[in-house]
Amino acid sequence: MNNDFPKFTNEGPILVQEHSTFLTKVYSWMFGALLLTGIVALWVANSTVAIEFVFSSKLVFYGLLIAEILCVGYLSARINKMSATTAILFFLGYAILNGLTISVIFLVFTAGSIASTFFITAGTFGAMSLYGYFTKTDLTSFGNLAIMAVVGLIIASVVNMFLNSETLYWIVTYLGVFIFVGLTAYDTQKLKRINLANASEDTVQKASIMGALNLYLDFVNLFLFLLRMFGRRK
């Protein structure tokens, strides 16, 4: 799921220093959110009480998943009308919710395979971010197709919960890696093209949050699909 940035009403050249500061904010928020998610996930995995709360009832687990979707949806739809502080709270709240649900990987996969997959993801993400930033190719068409493909991935994943098809499982896995690798480059290129001239501090802060959210989603989804490929189950 990818989202639009706050709209800037002012036009003008993007100063190098402003853009550098903006990108620093984006990646700082993204890595901060990833760290928060990881801390929450590790805490849940090592707490009997937390595990019981999150996984003992399907109602609770799926309720948390729905809360994540609603959180991202509301943030995306209302970003231009909320304050930067509210946007930050929603973003961090989503990171916490995702940490609760993603903690399942620590119960299913070995710590070594999770760590190695994380570094593979980080390397891939970094390479595609650099490509998206420096390439002269317009990735807009691919990005729009990839966003639509994400919807297809979600539908196929839900269907396979009932079919339990190993073939469909691996098709979704490999397509997921390809799609989120591409989206990483696309979302990075979008950041490069944002016009910050004469934008208020509040607008820049909200734009950095939306940029961080997009890249966070790319990273987490890429990690989860790669974990399907390289993860070793306990």
Backbone as CSV, one residue per row, in Angstrom:
resi,resn,N_x,N_y,N_z,CA_x,CA_y,CA_z,C_x,C_y,C_z
1,MET,0.848,-1.185,0.000,0.000,0.000,0.000,0.885,1.237,0.000
2,ASN,0.746,2.084,-1.029,1.531,3.292,-1.113,0.619,4.500,-1.130
3,ASN,1.143,5.626,-0.694,0.289,6.773,-0.448,0.862,8.039,-1.067
4,ASP,-0.018,9.036,-1.275,0.403,10.316,-1.827,1.008,11.182,-0.735
5,PHE,1.898,12.068,-1.135,2.479,13.018,-0.209,1.558,14.223,-0.081
6,PRO,1.730,15.002,0.979,0.979,16.245,1.078,1.258,17.109,-0.145
7,LYS,0.252,17.818,-0.608,0.394,18.625,-1.809,1.046,19.958,-1.463
8,PHE,2.051,20.332,-2.220,2.688,21.621,-2.054,2.081,22.581,-3.064
9,THR,1.621,23.719,-2.600,0.959,24.672,-3.484,1.938,25.668,-4.082
10,ASN,3.148,25.723,-3.550,4.145,26.660,-4.051,5.098,25.969,-5.012
11,GLU,5.458,26.664,-6.077,6.353,26.113,-7.069,7.668,26.873,-7.032
12,GLY,8.719,26.200,-7.475,10.015,26.860,-7.493,11.108,25.829,-7.439
13,PRO,12.358,26.189,-7.645,13.472,25.230,-7.627,13.700,24.676,-6.229
14,ILE,14.119,23.420,-6.179,14.427,22.786,-4.895,15.888,23.044,-4.557
15,LEU,16.126,23.732,-3.465,17.497,24.001,-3.058,18.151,22.725,-2.559
16,VAL,19.423,22.563,-2.875,20.147,21.346,-2.509,20.128,21.114,-1.006
17,GLN,20.367,22.154,-0.230,20.409,22.002,1.221,19.049,21.615,1.783
18,GLU,17.975,22.226,1.266,16.626,21.905,1.715,16.293,20.458,1.416
19,HIS,16.657,20.029,0.213,16.337,18.658,-0.186,17.134,17.654,0.621
20,SER,18.398,17.966,0.888,19.233,17.080,1.698,18.665,16.945,3.104
21,THR,18.232,18.056,3.671,17.630,18.041,5.012,16.341,17.232,5.010
22,PHE,15.552,17.397,3.953,14.289,16.671,3.830,14.527,15.163,3.774
23,LEU,15.462,14.730,2.930,15.750,13.295,2.805,16.289,12.728,4.111
24,THR,17.075,13.522,4.810,17.577,13.082,6.113,16.420,12.832,7.067
25,LYS,15.432,13.718,7.048,14.246,13.546,7.894,13.487,12.277,7.508
26,VAL,13.300,12.070,6.207,12.559,10.903,5.728,13.194,9.614,6.218
27,TYR,14.485,9.466,5.979,15.163,8.218,6.351,15.320,8.083,7.863
28,SER,15.411,9.192,8.562,15.470,9.121,10.024,14.155,8.594,10.588
29,TRP,13.037,9.120,10.095,11.735,8.631,10.541,11.534,7.169,10.157
30,MET,11.957,6.812,8.954,11.797,5.430,8.511,12.580,4.456,9.387
31,PHE,13.870,4.739,9.603,14.697,3.843,10.414,14.257,3.853,11.878
32,GLY,13.789,4.992,12.348,13.260,5.053,13.707,12.035,4.171,13.867
33,ALA,11.162,4.207,12.871,9.961,3.374,12.915,10.315,1.898,12.821
34,LEU,11.285,1.548,11.979,11.732,0.153,11.886,12.306,-0.328,13.215
35,LEU,13.083,0.530,13.853,13.661,0.182,15.156,12.554,-0.026,16.184
36,LEU,11.562,0.852,16.184,10.442,0.731,17.113,9.682,-0.569,16.880
37,THR,9.433,-0.889,15.610,8.755,-2.141,15.268,9.546,-3.344,15.748
38,GLY,10.854,-3.311,15.525,11.701,-4.424,15.944,11.719,-4.613,17.449
39,ILE,11.781,-3.508,18.181,11.789,-3.584,19.653,10.487,-4.173,20.170
40,VAL,9.374,-3.697,19.617,8.064,-4.218,20.042,7.937,-5.698,19.701
41,ALA,8.375,-6.075,18.493,8.277,-7.477,18.069,9.105,-8.384,18.969
42,LEU,10.330,-7.964,19.310,11.181,-8.757,20.196,10.574,-8.866,21.596
43,TRP,9.997,-7.775,22.078,9.366,-7.797,23.396,8.207,-8.788,23.431
44,VAL,7.371,-8.760,22.403,6.236,-9.689,22.352,6.730,-11.124,22.321
45,ALA,7.729,-11.388,21.460,8.238,-12.748,21.298,8.855,-13.301,22.573
46,ASN,9.294,-12.419,23.471,9.929,-12.859,24.712,9.053,-12.669,25.940
47,SER,7.793,-12.362,25.715,6.848,-12.169,26.815,5.679,-13.129,26.674
48,THR,5.554,-14.029,27.624,4.456,-15.002,27.591,3.102,-14.305,27.615
49,VAL,3.009,-13.289,28.429,1.745,-12.550,28.539,1.395,-11.880,27.217
50,ALA,2.389,-11.247,26.582,2.151,-10.565,25.305,1.784,-11.558,24.211
51,ILE,2.467,-12.710,24.195,2.159,-13.738,23.198,0.725,-14.224,23.360
52,GLU,0.336,-14.439,24.600,-1.033,-14.874,24.878,-2.042,-13.834,24.394
53,PHE,-1.729,-12.577,24.627,-2.654,-11.513,24.240,-2.805,-11.419,22.722
54,VAL,-1.678,-11.458,22.007,-1.702,-11.236,20.561,-2.183,-12.458,19.786
55,PHE,-1.767,-13.657,20.214,-1.984,-14.841,19.387,-2.981,-15.860,19.941
56,SER,-3.447,-15.667,21.149,-4.369,-16.666,21.708,-5.750,-16.580,21.083
57,SER,-6.074,-15.436,20.517,-7.397,-15.241,19.921,-7.266,-14.688,18.509
58,LYS,-7.933,-15.318,17.550,-7.927,-14.804,16.184,-8.572,-13.431,16.125
59,LEU,-9.543,-13.207,16.990,-10.235,-11.924,17.021,-9.259,-10.793,17.339
60,VAL,-8.367,-11.029,18.319,-7.381,-10.011,18.695,-6.369,-9.806,17.568
61,PHE,-5.838,-10.897,17.026,-4.804,-10.797,15.992,-5.330,-10.094,14.750
62,TYR,-6.484,-10.547,14.254,-7.040,-9.915,13.054,-7.539,-8.507,13.348
63,GLY,-7.927,-8.269,14.585,-8.312,-6.913,14.980,-7.134,-5.969,14.887
64,LEU,-5.944,-6.452,15.291,-4.727,-5.650,15.191,-4.369,-5.378,13.725
65,LEU,-4.537,-6.386,12.872,-4.265,-6.205,11.444,-5.194,-5.159,10.836
66,ILE,-6.467,-5.235,11.198,-7.436,-4.255,10.698,-7.094,-2.860,11.205
67,ALA,-6.663,-2.784,12.468,-6.272,-1.493,13.038,-5.092,-0.894,12.265
68,GLU,-4.161,-1.742,11.831,-3.029,-1.266,11.032,-3.511,-0.658,9.722
69,ILE,-4.412,-1.369,9.040,-4.928,-0.896,7.755,-5.667,0.430,7.926
70,LEU,-6.476,0.510,8.970,-7.230,1.739,9.230,-6.291,2.900,9.556
71,CYS,-5.236,2.603,10.294,-4.273,3.635,10.686,-3.591,4.233,9.453
72,VAL,-3.116,3.357,8.557,-2.460,3.817,7.331,-3.458,4.537,6.431
73,GLY,-4.655,3.976,6.313,-5.673,4.586,5.466,-6.060,5.977,5.931
74,TYR,-6.246,6.126,7.235,-6.631,7.426,7.786,-5.503,8.436,7.616
75,LEU,-4.273,8.001,7.877,-3.124,8.891,7.733,-2.986,9.364,6.289
76,SER,-3.182,8.443,5.343,-3.054,8.785,3.929,-4.142,9.754,3.483
77,ALA,-5.367,9.509,3.949,-6.498,10.311,3.505,-6.545,11.695,4.145
78,ARG,-6.032,11.799,5.379,-6.191,13.044,6.134,-4.894,13.801,6.354
79,ILE,-3.821,13.371,5.717,-2.518,13.960,5.986,-2.497,15.468,5.750
80,ASN,-3.210,15.940,4.732,-3.192,17.367,4.426,-3.999,18.198,5.413
81,LYS,-4.859,17.541,6.203,-5.735,18.263,7.116,-5.329,18.118,8.578
82,MET,-4.381,17.246,8.848,-3.948,17.063,10.237,-2.639,17.791,10.488
83,SER,-2.323,17.990,11.734,-1.056,18.637,12.086,0.088,17.645,11.941
84,ALA,1.298,18.161,11.872,2.470,17.296,11.764,2.594,16.393,12.990
85,THR,2.264,16.920,14.156,2.336,16.130,15.392,1.385,14.946,15.344
86,THR,0.162,15.180,14.854,-0.814,14.092,14.731,-0.333,13.047,13.736
87,ALA,0.250,13.497,12.627,0.769,12.570,11.625,1.870,11.694,12.213
88,ILE,2.739,12.298,13.018,3.817,11.547,13.665,3.250,10.492,14.605
89,LEU,2.236,10.860,15.379,1.627,9.924,16.327,0.995,8.743,15.601
90,PHE,0.307,9.003,14.488,-0.293,7.922,13.707,0.784,7.020,13.121
91,PHE,1.864,7.618,12.629,2.949,6.837,12.041,3.605,5.928,13.077
92,LEU,3.920,6.489,14.234,4.543,5.694,15.290,3.567,4.654,15.843
93,GLY,2.283,5.019,15.909,1.269,4.061,16.348,1.193,2.874,15.413
94,TYR,1.286,3.155,14.110,1.282,2.072,13.127,2.507,1.178,13.299
95,ALA,3.661,1.787,13.535,4.892,1.016,13.730,4.765,0.080,14.928
96,ILE,4.111,0.551,15.991,3.903,-0.269,17.186,2.939,-1.418,16.884
97,LEU,1.835,-1.107,16.225,0.866,-2.146,15.861,1.515,-3.211,14.981
98,ASN,2.330,-2.766,14.038,2.998,-3.714,13.152,3.992,-4.571,13.924
99,GLY,4.606,-3.995,14.943,5.515,-4.770,15.776,4.802,-5.880,16.516
100,LEU,3.571,-5.601,16.951,2.782,-6.623,17.650,2.490,-7.812,16.752
101,THR,2.100,-7.539,15.505,1.711,-8.635,14.612,2.912,-9.320,13.965
102,ILE,3.949,-8.529,13.640,5.102,-9.105,12.959,5.957,-9.948,13.911
103,SER,5.675,-9.854,15.197,6.424,-10.647,16.185,6.296,-12.142,15.942
104,VAL,5.292,-12.535,15.156,5.087,-13.957,14.865,6.310,-14.572,14.188
105,ILE,7.085,-13.754,13.465,8.243,-14.315,12.754,9.271,-14.873,13.739
106,PHE,9.354,-14.295,14.933,10.311,-14.784,15.925,9.861,-16.114,16.532
107,LEU,8.589,-16.413,16.386,8.066,-17.679,16.890,8.148,-18.780,15.834
108,VAL,8.262,-18.377,14.563,8.241,-19.332,13.456,9.633,-19.600,12.890
109,PHE,10.443,-18.535,12.743,11.741,-18.663,12.089,12.893,-18.554,13.096
110,THR,14.030,-19.113,12.717,15.206,-19.037,13.582,15.749,-17.608,13.598
111,ALA,16.382,-17.235,14.709,16.919,-15.886,14.846,17.996,-15.620,13.796
112,GLY,18.803,-16.635,13.490,19.866,-16.478,12.501,19.331,-16.158,11.117
113,SER,18.285,-16.857,10.706,17.732,-16.620,9.377,17.008,-15.279,9.304
114,ILE,16.422,-14.845,10.413,15.785,-13.526,10.449,16.843,-12.443,10.291
115,ALA,17.964,-12.609,11.004,19.047,-11.619,10.937,19.651,-11.561,9.535
116,SER,19.930,-12.718,8.950,20.544,-12.732,7.621,19.600,-12.167,6.569
117,THR,18.319,-12.468,6.689,17.335,-11.934,5.740,17.201,-10.428,5.897
118,PHE,17.301,-9.952,7.130,17.250,-8.504,7.361,18.390,-7.800,6.637
119,PHE,19.599,-8.365,6.706,20.736,-7.731,6.052,20.612,-7.819,4.529
120,ILE,20.055,-8.925,4.027,19.802,-9.038,2.585,18.807,-7.963,2.153
121,THR,17.764,-7.791,2.967,16.754,-6.771,2.677,17.360,-5.382,2.697
122,ALA,18.171,-5.111,3.714,18.794,-3.792,3.836,19.681,-3.483,2.630
123,GLY,20.451,-4.489,2.191,21.319,-4.298,1.035,20.523,-4.058,-0.242
124,THR,19.479,-4.850,-0.426,18.632,-4.708,-1.613,17.913,-3.363,-1.602
125,PHE,17.370,-3.021,-0.446,16.659,-1.750,-0.294,17.595,-0.572,-0.580
126,GLY,18.800,-0.629,-0.033,19.760,0.445,-0.245,20.129,0.594,-1.710
127,ALA,20.360,-0.527,-2.378,20.738,-0.495,-3.790,19.615,0.090,-4.644
128,MET,18.376,-0.306,-4.370,17.250,0.187,-5.160,16.930,1.646,-4.837
129,SER,17.183,2.062,-3.603,17.005,3.473,-3.259,17.994,4.335,-4.044
130,LEU,19.237,3.879,-4.122,20.241,4.604,-4.896,19.875,4.638,-6.375
131,TYR,19.376,3.510,-6.867,18.956,3.469,-8.281,17.815,4.454,-8.526
132,GLY,16.822,4.440,-7.641,15.693,5.332,-7.797,16.092,6.791,-7.741
133,TYR,17.101,7.100,-6.948,17.533,8.491,-6.800,18.340,8.967,-7.996
134,PHE,19.200,8.103,-8.528,20.126,8.549,-9.565,19.678,8.235,-10.991
135,THR,18.744,7.315,-11.172,18.344,6.954,-12.529,17.673,8.122,-13.244
136,LYS,17.877,8.195,-14.547,17.220,9.216,-15.375,15.907,8.685,-15.952
137,THR,15.652,7.396,-15.759,14.428,6.777,-16.269,13.237,7.167,-15.406
138,ASP,12.148,7.555,-16.040,10.933,7.894,-15.313,10.240,6.599,-14.881
139,LEU,10.122,6.388,-13.585,9.553,5.147,-13.047,8.060,5.256,-12.741
140,THR,7.427,6.352,-13.166,6.029,6.580,-12.826,5.117,5.466,-13.332
141,SER,5.287,5.076,-14.590,4.423,4.035,-15.169,4.580,2.720,-14.430
142,PHE,5.839,2.343,-14.149,6.065,1.109,-13.404,5.469,1.206,-12.010
143,GLY,5.651,2.359,-11.364,5.134,2.534,-10.014,3.632,2.384,-9.949
144,ASN,2.935,2.971,-10.918,1.472,2.857,-10.933,1.022,1.413,-11.136
145,LEU,1.721,0.696,-12.004,1.392,-0.717,-12.223,1.694,-1.544,-10.975
146,ALA,2.810,-1.234,-10.330,3.209,-1.976,-9.129,2.206,-1.781,-8.002
147,ILE,1.692,-0.552,-7.868,0.713,-0.279,-6.822,-0.553,-1.105,-7.051
148,MET,-0.982,-1.201,-8.320,-2.144,-2.035,-8.640,-1.841,-3.510,-8.386
149,ALA,-0.593,-3.900,-8.663,-0.202,-5.288,-8.446,-0.227,-5.654,-6.968
150,VAL,0.046,-4.677,-6.093,-0.013,-4.927,-4.648,-1.418,-5.370,-4.246
151,VAL,-2.424,-4.745,-4.841,-3.812,-5.138,-4.569,-4.024,-6.591,-4.976
152,GLY,-3.476,-6.962,-6.134,-3.573,-8.347,-6.582,-2.884,-9.308,-5.638
153,LEU,-1.725,-8.901,-5.103,-1.004,-9.732,-4.136,-1.845,-9.972,-2.882
154,ILE,-2.482,-8.905,-2.415,-3.310,-9.025,-1.211,-4.465,-9.982,-1.447
155,ILE,-5.129,-9.834,-2.593,-6.262,-10.713,-2.918,-5.801,-12.162,-3.040
156,ALA,-4.679,-12.375,-3.749,-4.156,-13.736,-3.932,-3.767,-14.353,-2.595
157,SER,-3.195,-13.554,-1.706,-2.793,-14.062,-0.388,-4.004,-14.469,0.437
158,VAL,-5.059,-13.668,0.369,-6.287,-13.997,1.102,-6.915,-15.267,0.538
159,VAL,-6.970,-15.364,-0.782,-7.535,-16.558,-1.431,-6.758,-17.803,-1.044
160,ASN,-5.421,-17.661,-0.994,-4.596,-18.828,-0.687,-4.702,-19.267,0.774
161,MET,-5.251,-18.410,1.622,-5.518,-18.819,3.001,-6.536,-19.957,3.020
162,PHE,-7.390,-19.994,1.998,-8.416,-21.036,1.900,-7.969,-22.187,0.988
163,LEU,-7.225,-21.842,-0.098,-6.781,-22.882,-1.027,-5.582,-23.655,-0.511
164,ASN,-4.720,-22.946,0.239,-3.495,-23.546,0.763,-2.662,-24.180,-0.351
165,SER,-2.521,-23.439,-1.447,-1.774,-23.916,-2.608,-0.310,-23.517,-2.490
166,GLU,0.585,-24.499,-2.526,2.013,-24.199,-2.436,2.492,-23.453,-3.674
167,THR,1.930,-23.804,-4.832,2.305,-23.131,-6.074,1.953,-21.649,-6.018
168,LEU,0.725,-21.350,-5.604,0.296,-19.961,-5.494,1.114,-19.221,-4.441
169,TYR,1.464,-19.919,-3.384,2.287,-19.326,-2.312,3.599,-18.808,-2.876
170,TRP,4.268,-19.623,-3.687,5.569,-19.219,-4.219,5.436,-18.190,-5.337
171,ILE,4.366,-18.255,-6.103,4.125,-17.227,-7.122,3.983,-15.857,-6.458
172,VAL,3.171,-15.810,-5.398,2.967,-14.569,-4.654,4.284,-14.090,-4.040
173,THR,5.075,-15.027,-3.529,6.349,-14.678,-2.893,7.311,-14.008,-3.867
174,TYR,7.535,-14.631,-5.024,8.482,-14.078,-5.987,7.966,-12.780,-6.602
175,LEU,6.673,-12.709,-6.870,6.094,-11.476,-7.380,6.203,-10.368,-6.331
176,GLY,5.994,-10.732,-5.071,6.083,-9.752,-3.992,7.469,-9.138,-3.912
177,VAL,8.506,-9.975,-4.020,9.879,-9.459,-3.990,10.102,-8.500,-5.156
178,PHE,9.704,-8.922,-6.342,9.890,-8.088,-7.533,9.156,-6.755,-7.412
179,ILE,7.921,-6.804,-6.959,7.097,-5.599,-6.864,7.666,-4.609,-5.848
180,PHE,8.059,-5.090,-4.676,8.538,-4.163,-3.647,9.975,-3.699,-3.882
181,VAL,10.741,-4.469,-4.623,12.042,-3.977,-5.075,11.825,-2.774,-5.994
182,GLY,10.876,-2.923,-6.930,10.574,-1.834,-7.843,9.963,-0.628,-7.157
183,LEU,9.081,-0.873,-6.194,8.438,0.225,-5.482,9.435,1.032,-4.647
184,THR,10.464,0.370,-4.172,11.502,1.081,-3.421,12.158,2.144,-4.295
185,ALA,12.498,1.757,-5.525,13.097,2.711,-6.459,12.100,3.806,-6.824
186,TYR,10.867,3.419,-7.073,9.824,4.377,-7.456,9.553,5.391,-6.350
187,ASP,9.412,4.924,-5.129,9.116,5.823,-4.014,10.295,6.756,-3.725
188,THR,11.517,6.259,-3.928,12.690,7.115,-3.748,12.708,8.212,-4.802
189,GLN,12.380,7.848,-6.028,12.336,8.847,-7.093,11.271,9.908,-6.817
190,LYS,10.143,9.504,-6.250,9.105,10.471,-5.880,9.620,11.478,-4.854
191,LEU,10.407,10.987,-3.907,10.981,11.886,-2.905,11.885,12.928,-3.563
192,LYS,12.641,12.488,-4.547,13.574,13.371,-5.237,12.834,14.486,-5.961
193,ARG,11.611,14.221,-6.394,10.874,15.176,-7.223,9.967,16.109,-6.424
194,ILE,9.896,15.914,-5.122,9.017,16.768,-4.319,9.544,18.198,-4.299
195,ASN,8.649,19.146,-4.526,8.994,20.560,-4.543,8.867,21.134,-3.132
196,LEU,9.981,21.540,-2.560,9.982,22.063,-1.189,10.098,23.592,-1.134
197,ALA,10.132,24.227,-2.308,10.326,25.675,-2.324,9.196,26.395,-1.592
198,ASN,9.549,27.220,-0.628,8.597,28.047,0.121,7.592,27.241,0.956
199,ALA,7.824,25.936,1.092,6.905,25.117,1.897,7.117,25.409,3.380
200,SER,6.034,25.362,4.150,6.135,25.605,5.587,6.787,24.417,6.277
201,GLU,7.284,24.651,7.494,7.916,23.576,8.256,6.926,22.443,8.523
202,ASP,5.678,22.799,8.800,4.648,21.794,9.055,4.428,20.913,7.824
203,THR,4.394,21.528,6.652,4.191,20.790,5.398,5.371,19.871,5.117
204,VAL,6.571,20.381,5.325,7.770,19.571,5.103,7.794,18.380,6.063
205,GLN,7.410,18.612,7.313,7.391,17.534,8.300,6.398,16.448,7.898
206,LYS,5.207,16.858,7.444,4.195,15.877,7.028,4.646,15.126,5.782
207,ALA,5.303,15.830,4.870,5.826,15.159,3.683,6.884,14.134,4.054
208,SER,7.713,14.463,5.030,8.751,13.521,5.464,8.131,12.285,6.117
209,ILE,7.021,12.473,6.832,6.339,11.336,7.455,5.749,10.417,6.391
210,MET,5.102,11.009,5.365,4.517,10.184,4.313,5.599,9.469,3.507
211,GLY,6.716,10.165,3.267,7.821,9.516,2.572,8.380,8.366,3.378
212,ALA,8.525,8.583,4.683,9.024,7.527,5.570,8.063,6.349,5.620
213,LEU,6.760,6.631,5.638,5.770,5.556,5.669,5.854,4.705,4.414
214,ASN,5.945,5.342,3.252,6.052,4.578,2.004,7.282,3.682,1.993
215,LEU,8.426,4.243,2.369,9.659,3.457,2.369,9.631,2.381,3.451
216,TYR,9.032,2.694,4.585,8.865,1.707,5.662,8.062,0.516,5.157
217,LEU,6.952,0.794,4.471,6.111,-0.279,3.932,6.873,-1.099,2.897
218,ASP,7.644,-0.433,2.050,8.453,-1.144,1.059,9.442,-2.074,1.746
219,PHE,10.129,-1.564,2.752,11.156,-2.346,3.442,10.543,-3.548,4.156
220,VAL,9.499,-3.321,4.918,8.896,-4.399,5.708,8.329,-5.488,4.807
221,ASN,7.628,-5.092,3.755,7.044,-6.090,2.854,8.122,-6.857,2.100
222,LEU,9.167,-6.158,1.662,10.280,-6.842,0.999,10.928,-7.834,1.954
223,PHE,11.124,-7.424,3.189,11.708,-8.306,4.211,10.855,-9.556,4.423
224,LEU,9.555,-9.388,4.533,8.669,-10.529,4.792,8.636,-11.504,3.619
225,PHE,8.656,-10.983,2.394,8.663,-11.871,1.232,10.007,-12.586,1.099
226,LEU,11.102,-11.890,1.368,12.414,-12.540,1.328,12.546,-13.570,2.443
227,LEU,11.904,-13.312,3.572,11.955,-14.266,4.675,11.260,-15.568,4.290
228,ARG,10.236,-15.475,3.469,9.596,-16.695,2.961,10.602,-17.539,2.169
229,MET,11.501,-16.857,1.473,12.464,-17.548,0.603,13.657,-18.079,1.403
230,PHE,14.183,-17.253,2.310,15.450,-17.585,2.975,15.302,-17.991,4.445
231,GLY,14.133,-17.772,5.002,13.941,-18.082,6.416,13.944,-19.574,6.706
232,ARG,14.585,-19.956,7.818,14.576,-21.357,8.256,13.638,-21.466,9.465
233,ARG,12.693,-22.368,9.316,11.701,-22.531,10.386,12.283,-23.310,11.563
234,LYS,11.759,-23.013,12.731,12.217,-23.704,13.934,11.740,-25.140,13.952
